[in-house]
Amino acid sequence: MSIKERDVTKPIQEENASQENRWEYVLANPGGSSIPAFLPAASALLALALHRILPMNAQFMEKPLPYYTLFMGASFVVFLGLACLSFFNRGLRKWLLHKSYFFAVLYLLIDLYNLVTLKWNLIPSLFFAYPDKILAVYYNDWFFLLRCVGHSLGLLFTGAFIGVTTGVLTGIAVGWSPRVHYWVQPFIKCIGPIPSTAWIPIALIVYPTTFSASAFLIALAVWFPTTVLTSSGIQNVEKSYFEVASILGAKPGRQILRVAIPGAMPSMFIGFFNGTCTAFLALMSAEMLGVKFGLGWYINWKREVMEYANVYAGLILIAIICSLLLTLLFKARARALKWQRGLIRW
């Protein structure tokens, strides 16, 4: 194909593409502008320069801390290196061009918060710790925070595993059997909407340890959305699929494993996503029952002693962990539901 023919067909391909595909095409086009790839590095450099140039507010008597400078300096070096490497890696370039605006604005917001707190002191410093103070928590308390994260993850996975397992089994039974649906569905509608925190007095009486009581609260929070969406997904599977499977000689057990569950997977994953979010809400309440470790316990403890820098550090850790778990669920969903690719986007 000649150069003129390529120039003629290229606009036609762009014109026929959808808006979403056109955006992806622009990101992946090697001839496009690479300036946005340097925006995160420029934003981090600006934040670093303002932090070094502007003095601290006179009301702060503490010694200046180096953590914000190190954080912004490392961010500048990392994103500058990624921007340079993106010229040699098309996949990295596509990702960086897509995420560059988000990271650039994120650093600007962090810089704005630093100016409002440390430099200008426009909001109460007792309740709104400046970034340097929050970063110092990770440096000074990293081992203790790591223990709290390990305890929280152990409690979260224990409760979530029990909740997902019982929720899937209950949802399959309710969605598959009309008799089970008749007897169990009313109890689900009555018990499920009750917040798991309302069961704290009963959990403390029934279970011998605070860990088992906390795991029960998390499991209950995960069980309800998993059960409802699993049963709904199975009931919405096309009846013709079961008829074909029955004609081919599949017994009920095989129909559940090969037809009902795969057909209900999109709805089940929605239940897993909802259950993950509610599990974190239940985790924060469950860890206030008397356990001695965990992020929820840590945040509550530091709130009581008015150390709000530690509170913000714990909240940031929770947000990061929740985001990572949801990302893993998205990856698992994309792998399990390859046949849905292009039909539904999250």
C-alpha positions in Angstrom: 0.0 0.0 0.0 1.4 3.4 -1.0 1.7 6.4 1.3 -1.2 8.2 -0.4 -3.4 5.1 0.0 -2.6 5.0 3.7 -3.3 8.7 4.1 -6.7 8.2 2.4 -7.8 5.1 4.4 -6.6 6.4 7.8 -9.3 9.2 8.1 -11.9 6.7 6.9 -11.0 4.3 9.7 -11.0 7.1 12.3 -14.4 8.3 11.0 -16.0 4.8 11.2 -14.7 4.1 14.7 -17.0 4.7 17.7 -16.2 7.4 20.2 -14.7 5.0 22.6 -12.6 3.3 20.0 -11.5 6.6 18.6 -10.2 7.6 22.0 -8.3 4.4 22.4 -7.0 4.9 18.9 -5.7 8.4 19.7 -4.0 7.1 22.8 -2.3 4.3 21.0 -1.3 6.3 17.9 2.5 6.6 18.0 2.4 9.8 16.0 0.2 11.6 18.6 1.3 14.2 21.1 3.4 13.0 24.1 3.1 16.1 26.1 0.4 14.8 28.5 2.7 11.9 29.5 4.9 14.5 31.3 2.0 16.2 33.2 2.3 14.1 36.4 6.0 14.8 36.6 5.4 18.5 36.0 2.7 18.5 38.7 4.9 16.8 41.2 7.8 19.2 40.4 5.5 22.2 40.9 4.3 20.8 44.3 7.9 20.2 45.3 9.0 23.7 44.3 6.1 25.4 46.1 6.8 23.4 49.2 10.5 24.4 49.2 10.0 28.0 48.3 7.0 29.0 50.6 7.7 29.1 54.3 5.8 27.3 57.0 3.1 29.2 58.8 4.4 31.0 61.9 2.0 29.2 64.1 3.7 25.9 63.5 6.6 25.5 66.0 7.6 22.0 64.9 10.8 21.2 63.1 10.3 20.9 59.3 9.9 17.3 58.2 11.6 15.9 55.0 8.9 13.3 54.1 6.8 15.5 51.8 9.9 16.6 49.9 11.0 13.0 49.5 7.6 11.9 48.4 7.2 14.6 45.7 10.8 14.1 44.6 10.4 10.4 44.2 7.1 11.0 42.3 8.8 13.4 40.0 11.6 10.9 39.2 9.3 7.9 38.8 6.8 9.7 36.4 9.7 11.3 34.5 11.2 7.9 34.0 7.9 6.4 32.9 7.4 9.2 30.4 10.8 8.6 28.9 10.3 4.9 28.8 6.9 5.3 27.1 8.6 6.3 23.9 9.9 2.8 23.6 6.9 0.9 25.0 3.6 1.3 23.3 1.6 -0.3 26.1 3.2 1.9 28.7 2.6 4.9 26.6 -1.1 4.1 26.2 -1.5 3.6 29.9 0.4 6.7 30.9 -1.4 8.9 28.4 -4.7 7.7 29.7 -3.8 8.1 33.4 -1.6 11.2 33.2 -4.4 13.8 33.7 -5.6 11.9 36.8 -2.2 11.8 38.5 -1.5 15.4 37.5 -4.7 16.6 39.2 -4.1 14.3 42.2 -0.7 15.9 42.9 -2.2 19.3 42.5 -4.9 18.5 45.0 -2.3 17.2 47.4 -0.3 20.4 46.9 -3.4 22.5 47.5 -4.0 20.7 50.8 -0.4 21.2 51.8 -0.7 25.0 51.1 -4.0 25.2 53.0 -2.7 23.4 56.0 1.1 23.8 56.4 1.8 27.0 54.5 -1.3 29.2 55.2 -3.0 27.4 58.1 -6.5 28.2 56.9 -8.2 25.2 58.6 -7.7 23.9 62.2 -4.4 22.1 62.4 -5.6 19.9 65.3 -8.1 18.1 63.1 -6.5 18.5 59.6 -2.9 17.3 59.7 -0.6 18.5 57.0 0.9 15.9 54.5 4.3 15.9 56.1 2.8 14.8 59.4 0.7 12.1 57.8 3.7 10.7 55.9 5.7 10.7 59.2 3.2 8.3 60.6 4.1 5.7 57.9 7.8 6.2 58.7 7.6 6.0 62.4 4.7 3.5 62.9 5.2 1.3 59.8 5.7 -2.0 61.8 2.7 -1.4 64.0 0.6 -0.4 61.0 1.8 -3.5 59.2 0.5 -5.7 62.1 -2.8 -3.8 62.0 -3.1 -4.4 58.3 -2.3 -8.1 58.7 -4.9 -8.5 61.4 -7.5 -6.6 59.4 -6.9 -8.7 56.3 -7.0 -11.9 58.3 -10.4 -10.9 59.8 -11.7 -9.5 56.5 -10.8 -12.7 54.5 -12.2 -15.0 57.2 -15.5 -13.2 57.3 -15.7 -12.6 53.6 -14.9 -16.3 52.8 -17.7 -17.5 55.1 -20.1 -14.9 53.7 -19.3 -15.6 50.1 -19.5 -19.4 50.5 -22.8 -19.3 52.4 -24.2 -16.6 50.2 -23.4 -18.5 47.0 -24.8 -21.8 48.4 -28.0 -20.0 49.7 -28.4 -18.1 46.4 -28.1 -21.3 44.3 -30.6 -23.1 46.5 -33.1 -20.2 46.4 -32.7 -19.5 42.7 -32.9 -23.2 41.7 -35.5 -24.7 43.9 -39.0 -23.2 44.1 -39.6 -25.0 47.4 -36.4 -23.5 49.0 -37.4 -20.1 47.5 -40.8 -20.3 49.2 -39.4 -21.0 52.6 -36.1 -19.1 52.7 -36.8 -16.0 50.6 -39.0 -14.3 53.3 -36.2 -14.8 55.9 -33.7 -13.3 53.5 -35.9 -10.2 53.0 -36.3 -9.8 56.8 -32.8 -10.5 58.0 -30.7 -9.2 55.1 -31.6 -5.5 55.2 -30.8 -5.2 58.9 -27.3 -3.6 59.2 -24.7 -6.0 60.5 -23.7 -3.6 63.2 -27.2 -4.1 64.8 -26.2 -7.7 65.5 -23.3 -6.6 67.7 -25.0 -7.3 71.1 -26.1 -10.8 70.0 -22.7 -11.6 68.4 -20.9 -10.8 71.6 -23.2 -13.1 73.6 -23.2 -16.0 71.1 -19.5 -16.1 70.1 -16.8 -16.9 72.6 -14.1 -14.5 71.2 -14.2 -11.0 69.7 -12.5 -12.3 66.6 -15.2 -14.9 65.9 -17.9 -12.3 66.6 -16.3 -9.8 64.2 -16.0 -12.5 61.5 -19.7 -13.2 61.9 -20.6 -9.5 61.4 -18.4 -9.3 58.2 -19.8 -12.6 56.9 -23.4 -11.4 57.5 -22.7 -8.2 55.6 -21.2 -10.1 52.7 -23.9 -12.9 52.7 -26.9 -10.7 51.9 -25.8 -9.1 48.6 -24.1 -12.3 47.5 -27.3 -14.4 48.2 -29.7 -11.9 46.5 -27.7 -11.4 43.4 -26.8 -15.1 43.0 -30.4 -16.2 43.2 -31.5 -13.4 40.9 -28.8 -14.4 38.4 -29.9 -18.0 38.4 -33.5 -17.2 38.0 -32.8 -14.9 35.0 -30.9 -17.6 33.1 -32.8 -18.5 29.9 -35.1 -21.5 30.5 -34.2 -22.9 27.1 -30.7 -23.5 28.2 -31.9 -25.9 30.9 -34.3 -27.6 28.4 -31.4 -28.2 26.0 -29.2 -29.5 28.8 -32.0 -31.8 30.0 -32.6 -33.2 26.5 -28.8 -33.9 26.2 -29.1 -36.0 29.4 -27.7 -33.5 32.0 -28.9 -34.2 35.5 -29.9 -31.4 37.9 -26.5 -31.3 39.5 -24.7 -30.9 36.2 -27.2 -28.3 35.0 -26.4 -26.3 38.1 -22.7 -26.5 37.6 -22.6 -26.2 33.8 -25.6 -23.9 33.0 -27.0 -22.1 36.1 -23.8 -21.0 37.7 -22.0 -19.8 34.5 -25.1 -18.0 33.4 -25.4 -16.3 36.8 -21.8 -15.2 37.0 -22.3 -11.6 35.9 -24.9 -11.1 38.6 -22.8 -13.0 41.1 -19.8 -10.7 40.5 -21.9 -7.7 41.2 -22.8 -9.3 44.5 -19.1 -9.9 45.2 -18.4 -6.2 44.5 -21.2 -5.0 46.8 -20.1 -7.5 49.4 -16.5 -6.3 49.4 -17.6 -2.7 50.0 -20.0 -3.7 52.8 -17.3 -5.9 54.3 -15.1 -2.9 54.8 -17.9 -1.0 56.5 -18.5 -4.0 58.8 -14.8 -4.4 59.4 -14.5 -0.9 60.8 -17.4 -1.5 63.2 -16.3 -5.1 64.1 -12.8 -4.0 65.1 -14.3 -1.7 67.7 -15.7 -4.7 69.7 -12.5 -5.1 71.8 -9.8 -6.5 69.4 -6.3 -5.2 70.1 -5.2 -4.8 66.5 -6.6 -3.8 63.1 -7.0 -0.6 61.1 -10.5 0.1 62.5 -9.2 -0.3 66.0 -6.2 1.8 65.2 -8.3 4.6 63.8 -10.6 4.6 66.7 -7.8 4.6 69.2 -6.0 7.5 67.6 -9.2 9.5 67.3 -9.8 9.1 71.0 -6.3 10.5 71.8 -6.7 13.3 69.2 -3.9 12.2 66.9 -5.6 12.9 63.6 -2.5 12.4 61.5 -2.6 8.8 62.4 -6.3 8.7 61.7 -5.7 10.0 58.1 -2.9 7.5 57.6 -5.2 4.7 58.6 -8.0 5.9 56.3 -5.5 6.1 53.4 -4.4 2.6 54.0 -8.0 1.4 54.0 -8.7 3.2 50.7 -5.6 1.6 49.1 -6.4 -1.9 50.3 -10.1 -1.6 49.2 -9.0 -0.3 45.8 -6.5 -3.2 45.3 -9.1 -5.8 46.3 -11.7 -4.3 43.8 -9.0 -4.3 41.1 -8.3 -8.0 41.7 -12.0 -8.7 41.5 -12.2 -6.8 38.2 -9.3 -8.9 36.9 -11.0 -12.1 38.0 -14.3 -11.0 36.5 -12.6 -10.2 33.2 -10.9 -13.6 33.1 -14.0 -15.5 34.1 -16.4 -13.6 31.8 -14.3 -13.3 28.6 -17.5 -13.9 26.6 -18.8 -10.6 28.0 -15.9 -8.5 26.8 -17.1 -5.5 24.9 -20.7 -5.9 26.1 -20.4 -4.6 29.6 -17.7 -2.2 30.9 -16.9 -1.4 34.5 
